[in-house]
Amino acid sequence: MLELLSCARANLNEILSAFEFIDAEAMSSVTAHLRVSNPISASPFYVLLETSGSNAAHDENKLQMFLDSVTSSELVTDGTVATVPSKIKVWSGAKFSNVRPKIFFSVCVSVSRITNKRGNGC
């Protein structure tokens, strides 16, 4: 993961806006408890990478070179790219940037169900 972050910083520098890590357990919690499907193949780790810049052609070229590099070096095995804000969606119309809150909510749902099964909790 750190190697991928270093590569993103080196290749995307000024257009890199966000780099968020999601592990398999968090993704599993979201898909199981919120009944949504994973948009890419199962993996031990996931990364949400967001870019923004002022020159669309330049930014797109930088992103494509980065993706080619990390894919060929096998740092990344699967992925999806969205370039239009209205199309940046992954699950049931949810924006990809909403994954983090969904992780928190799905874990809360999971903990609530566990405590309720034991007769404890709210």
N, C-alpha and C positions, 0 to 999 in steps of 0.2 A: 504494500500500500504506500509506504514512504517513497519507494522508487517511482511509482506512478505519480505521486504528488510532485516529486522533484522534476520529473519529466514534463509534467504540466506547467510548472513554474518556468522551466527553461524554455519551453517551446511556445507557450501561450502568453507569457509574462503580462503585458499590459491589458490583454483582453480577458484574462482569467478573473471571474467575479466570485465564484464559489466552488468549493471542492468538499463534498460531504460524503462521509463514510457510512454505509449501512451493512450490518453483518447479516448472515443467513438467519439467525434466530429472530432478529427484528423483522426481516422480510417475511418469515414464516408466520410470525404473530399477526402481521398486517393482513396477509392473505387468508389466514384461518379465521380470525375473529371479525374481520370486517368484510369477509366474503368478496374479495377482489382477486384478480389473477395477476401473476407476475408477468410483466411484458417481455421479459427476456429469459433465457434458459437459467436453470438453477445454478447457483454458485455460492461458495463460502462467503464471498464479499461482493458488495455493490458500491459504486461511486456515482454520485450525482455531480456532474461537472457543468458549470454554467459559465458562459462567456458573453461579453458585451463589449462593443467597440464602436467607433464612429465611421468606419469604412467597411461596409458589408462585404465587398469582394475580397478585401485584404483579410478580414476576420475569418471568412469562410475558407479561404486558402490556408491560413494558419491552422485552423481546426482540422481540416482534411489532412494536412501533412502530419499533425500530431497523431490523429487517429490511425493513419497508415503506419506510422512509426511504432506505436504501442501495440497495434494488432500484429504486425510482422514480428515483433520481439516477444510476442505472447504474454505481454503484461495484461492485455485485455483479450478476453475470449469471445465476448458477445456484447452487443449494445444496440442502442437506438439513438437517433439524432432527430431533434425537432428544431426547426429554424423559425417558424412563425408562431408568435405567442399564443394565438388561438388554437394552435395544434400541439402545444406542449402538454400533452395529456398521456396518462398511462393507464389508469384504472377507472373504469366506470365514469369517465368524464372528469376525474380529479386531476388537478395540475400536479406535475411531478414535484414541484416545490412543496406540496402539501404532504409528502410522504413522512417527513419528520414528525409532524403533529399526529399523523395516523399511527405511527409507531408507538408514541406515548399512549394514545387512546387505546390501542389494541392490547398493550401490556396491562393497562388499568382494567380493561374488560377481562383479560385472562386472570389477573389476580383476584378480581371480584368473584369470578366464577369458581375459582379454587376455594376461596374462603367461604363462600356460600354453600358449597358442597360439604364442607366440614362443619357447617352450622355456626360458624363464626363470622364476624365482619358485619357489614351493613345489611 
